[in-house]
Amino acid sequence: MSERISKVVQDLPPSGIRKFFDLVLGMKDVVSLGVGEPDFVTPWNIREKAIDSLEQGYTSYTSNKGLVEFRKEIAHFLKSRYDLHYDVEQEMLITVGVSEGVDLVMRAILNPGEKVIVVEPSYVSYKPMTVLAGGEAVVIATKAEKGFKLQPEDIEKVCRSHKNVKAILINYPCNPTGTSYTRKELLAISRVVRKYDLIVISDEVYDELSFEFDHTPFPSLPGMKDRTVYLNGLSKGYAMTGSRIGWVCGPKDIVAAMTKIHQYTIMCAPITGQMAGIEALRNSRKSVVEMRKEYIRRRRFIVDSLNEMGLSCHVPQGTFYVFPSVRSTGQDALTFAETLLMKKRVAIVPGTAFGSGLEYHVRMAFASSYDSLKEAVKRMKEYIQTIPSQGNS
Ligand SMILES: Cc1ncc(COP(=O)(O)O)c(C=O)c1O
């Protein structure tokens, strides 16, 4: 690559998802279970509010922190739903999706060489954002046998064997595994976090898609609010990926530092998205619940179908992803995903995009219509039957 490009960027690996989806471009008749984005359009009342706001001439910048009316709505939402209390002036910032929140927090807290624990399998941006901020990612690889759950003793091990571990980034329900944590499990994690004085960056963008038990936000645990940077947004639960709205709630000093970077780089999140966000939090519970119900229906279908095919698949506790193993086919995930795409036009993502040691896992999103899922399952069955090591005709 050209010397004009910084060494840090040259050394960043391209996103494993992007690389794979370049293959899909230009193909016809593809059933895609690849992209992590709801198939639902944003509920109508929210779109209508966005249109209204444009008609009324709301087309300007907002305050750097975001519209105060929106921040108040978020504060009200967090208080009534989770009994979480945040000051809208000092402890909150509206961002361009959770993506911006991840970038800002890394840049706000990390000095060169300081380390962040990243729990794998993980969302693709965590390690690159850490490195771009001058930090180092230390990986904890969770195990399929343990439902891909982070174990408190894993954190303990890392903190004992590494110097300069400043923070841990957790995400639950988790992309790509769907794993989530009960309050009891989170409490056990919080004890180690306190022992090693870590900052917790908690990406809870899938909280509305928790299927098995009530979601517990990390900052709601005893003693955790002062050390947690809580990230959330509208993309997933409200089907608002295109609005690009997220928020950060956290300790004053960290939020102020993040706001400083945000005002230079972004200025403010888009006003139309913020206006839509007010409506989303105020009047869209019914739509959110209906979408969740539909994901639960699809989850049952896809998990049962995969297990019937002999691809072992644990039941995701949240999100709209399954993360089965394809080992029983005799193929690794990359071969399986590429050949499935070429021969049957079904797009899924090899697990290697989400960390190392995931050579036999694939991620499939059930954020596609029930009919698309049925078609994908039919084609996968046909494909698996053609794999010689299966002993099938
Ligand atoms: C775990 C996780 N965090 C953050 C994001 C980005 O969300 P946003 O659209 O709010 O930037 C995604 C998107 O797939 C995600 O899966």
PDBQT file of the ligand as one rigid body, heavy atoms in Angstrom, charges set to zero:
ROOT
HETATM    1  C1  LIG A 401     -22.693  -4.990  18.875  1.00  0.00    +0.000 C 
HETATM    2  C2  LIG A 401     -22.872  -3.847  17.960  1.00  0.00    +0.000 A 
HETATM    3  N1  LIG A 401     -22.516  -2.618  18.363  1.00  0.00    +0.000 NA
HETATM    4  C3  LIG A 401     -22.672  -1.554  17.577  1.00  0.00    +0.000 A 
HETATM    5  C4  LIG A 401     -23.189  -1.665  16.306  1.00  0.00    +0.000 A 
HETATM    6  C5  LIG A 401     -23.352  -0.434  15.471  1.00  0.00    +0.000 C 
HETATM    7  O1  LIG A 401     -24.563   0.126  15.742  1.00  0.00    +0.000 OA
HETATM    8  P1  LIG A 401     -25.013   1.553  15.201  1.00  0.00    +0.000 P 
HETATM    9  O2  LIG A 401     -25.863   1.329  14.002  1.00  0.00    +0.000 OA
HETATM   10  O3  LIG A 401     -25.800   2.118  16.346  1.00  0.00    +0.000 OA
HETATM   11  O4  LIG A 401     -23.792   2.329  14.902  1.00  0.00    +0.000 OA
HETATM   12  C6  LIG A 401     -23.574  -2.916  15.834  1.00  0.00    +0.000 A 
HETATM   13  C7  LIG A 401     -24.100  -3.083  14.457  1.00  0.00    +0.000 C 
HETATM   14  O5  LIG A 401     -24.186  -4.152  13.921  1.00  0.00    +0.000 OA
HETATM   15  C8  LIG A 401     -23.420  -4.028  16.682  1.00  0.00    +0.000 A 
HETATM   16  O6  LIG A 401     -23.787  -5.259  16.289  1.00  0.00    +0.000 OA
ENDROOT
TORSDOF 0
